[in-house]
């Protein structure tokens, strides 16, 4: 494992990556041969252990990116009974972000919040207790290639570390995978309550109750977020549909002023919103008495976004080519809508 000579004396004696507390990585002024032997020992141990083995980070350890370092530290934290979060970052004009601070999830203290003006405010106890476990990264450019190295590291906690069965329940490790998200949404649309959704997933995955990689609260929050997003999107789509329909109506009015033979008509619902609209250009109106012996009314297309059914009247000219007579946008496929469309067509073209 690559190591950067350190000038930082914040941690003098640091555990070797092999995991043995009796040996440690020596800093500047110590025997470099011993350092090499410890690193060789680390590599040998790593290759012979399982893929899940994660050594303790150490000062001078180098990573290709800050994301790689965060993932490494997160894996180490999970195996040791805690989780981490991103804290401060420092940026400059030349290097961009050149420092990243990762800390224990219980680092620092929560600032007191203003209580809401309610009769029974919720008083939640904060999990933060000023834990000093941390990993500080610094970026430098070597031969034109950016790299991140551990400048400070502390694994001293002032709280109890969790067992494997407890650490998996920390928010940082509770994740709903994409396949599970799709399944949850499908069951939610089918009317399943959240507790039943969790039981179905446990049965499908063949796990004991309470052993999913997420809890019932996560499922409830996910479903609530999705419903809120759908409602917001529906509201935006409804507003866009109404605005675009009004723009189409204004365009028809403007066309009627430029073309005296241009005709259009529309209906509104009880909220004065445009419900159906039909129009025909002047050329089509003039062509209908000549080529209107046979008329085809095509309703094959519907706009999913706007919810309108598109109906188009076609004829055929002397050369056997299709000729456009008019079109209509209908809100539904009821008999009243089709009757209105055919009446409008007859009045506009005849």
Secondary structure, 3 states (H helix, E strand, C coil): CCECCCCCCCCCCEECCCCCCCCEECCCCCCHHHHHHHHHHHHHHHHHCCCCCCCCCCCCEEECCHHHHHHHHHHHHHHCCCCEEEEEEEEECCCEEEEEEEEECCCCCCCCCCCCCCCCCCCCCCCCCCCCCEEEEEEEEECCEEEEEEEEEECCCCCCCCCHHHHCCCHHHCCCCHHHHHHHHHHHHCCCCHHHHHHHHHHHHCCCCCCCCCCHHHHHHHHHHHHHHHHHHHHHHHHHHHHHHHHHHHHHHHHHHHCCCCEEEEEECCCCCEEEEEEECHHHHHHHHHHCCCCEEEEEEECCCCCCEEEEEEEECCCCCEEEEEEEEECCCCHHHHHHHHHHHHHHHC
